Amino acid sequence: MQGRRKISLNIGRSIDIIIKRFTPFQKDVLRAACEIKPGETKTYKWIAERIGRPNAQRAVGTALKKNPLPLLIPCHRVVASGDKIGGYALGVELKNELLKFEKYLCTVPNRKRKIDK
C-alpha cells in the first residue's frame, strides 16, 4: 500500500498500535478497510487491488476475519462481488444490519431535532 500512514480511531490510539502483531499484508488489508466511508461498501477485490495484490481476494477475507476490532475497523463494509454480502466474523445478519444502519444515517438529512422537555 503506497504512502502508509497511521489511521486514527479517535480513541487516543492509532490502528498501528492495535494491529502491531499482524503481518504486513494483514495490516494493509485492515488499513484499506478503514478507508471505506460509512454508508459505502467495497469488494474484497477492491481491497486486494488497493493494496497491490489484485488476485488476493480470498486472503483479504481471511485477513478481515482476524480483525480485532470489527466495529471500529469497518470490515463489515467489505462485500463480495456480484451484490453478495460475503462473510462476517460476528455473523452475516449483524453485517446486514450494520450496513443498513449506516446507509440510513448517511441519508438522514441534517436538520435540527427538537428535544422534548
Secondary structure, 3 states (H helix, E strand, C coil): CCCCCCCECCCCCEHHHHCCCCCHHHHHHHHHHHCCCCCCCEEHHHHHHHCCCCCCHHHHHHHHHCCCCCCCCCHHHEEECCCECCCCCCCHHHHHHHHHHHHHHHHCCCCCCCCCC
